[in-house]
Amino acid sequence: MLSITLKPASISITINLPKISISPDLCTGCGVCGEVCPFGIPQPDNNGKFEILEPERCTECSACKRNCPAMAILLQERKGCGCLWDARARLKNPQGNTCCG
């Protein structure tokens, strides 16, 4: 979960965002995200588009975001972490689902 705190002049607003989501307004339902995700996290919904039901399983490898032709994937990437190198091992051990600490 990504937390953003905005503090303009005299107001403080905190917004909690999931680490990954798909914009239903931008998603065309092509399915590329589901095909390239090593964990199959993006799933089709009842409207012919894709959604993320288990964002906590995402390793932030950015395969879906980098391959989405509609740029509908909203993801806070971890730069330079190399999360995908042991993705299969982490899938088998959901307790240690990140290499980035």
N, C-alpha and C positions, 0 to 999 in steps of 0.2 A: 504494500500500500504506500503510495506516495502522498506526503502531506505538504501542502503549500500554505503558507501564512502570508496574507496580504496586510500591510499596515499603512494605508494612506492616512494622512493627517491625524485624525483622532479615532479611526475605526480599525478594528482588528478582525479579520475574517479568516478562518481556517477551512480549507477545502481538502478532503481526503479523496484521492483518486485511486482506482485499482491500478496495478502496475501495467496491465494490458486490457484493452477493450477494443471493440470494433464499432465504428460509427454506423448506425443503421441507415443514416441519410446518405452516406457515401458508398456503402457496400452494394455491389452489383450481384452478389451471389455466385460469382464465378468459381469459387472453391479452391483457388490457388493457395490460400492461407492454410486450409486443412490438409492439402497435399504436401506442402513443404514443412509443416510443423513436425518435428521429430516425435512429439507426444500426441499429436492429433487433437490438440486443445480446441482450436476453432471447430465448432459444430454447426450444421445447418439448423436454422430455426423453422418455425411453421410458416414463415412468410417468404421462403426461398432465399433468404440471406443467411449470413453466418454470425455467430455470437460466441462469446467466451463464457462458459459456465463455471470453470474452475481456474480463475486467474492465478491462484497460489501455486499451481503446477508449472507455470511459465518460468523458464530459465533465462528469459530475456536475450535469447540468441539472435533475435531480430530477423530470422528467416522469413516470417510472415510479413513483417513490415517492409522489408526490402523487396519482396516479390509481389506485393499487392498492386495491381495495375490502377486501382481506384484510390490508392493512398488512404484507405479507410481504417487502417490499424493505428491505434493510439497506444504507443509504447514508450516507456521511459527506459532507454537502453543504458546498459552499463558499458562504458567505453573501455575497450582493450582487455576485457576479462577472459575471453576465450571460453565462455560457458559451454559451447557445443562439444568440445573435445571429449567430455565424459558424460554426455547426455544420457546414453543408455544405462550407465551405472547409476546415475541419479534417479532415473525413472524407477529402478528397482528398490531404491532407498529414499522414499519421499521425505524422511526426516532431514536428510542432508541435501536439500534440493537446490542449493546454490553453491557456487565455488567462490563467490565474491565477498563472503563474510557479512 
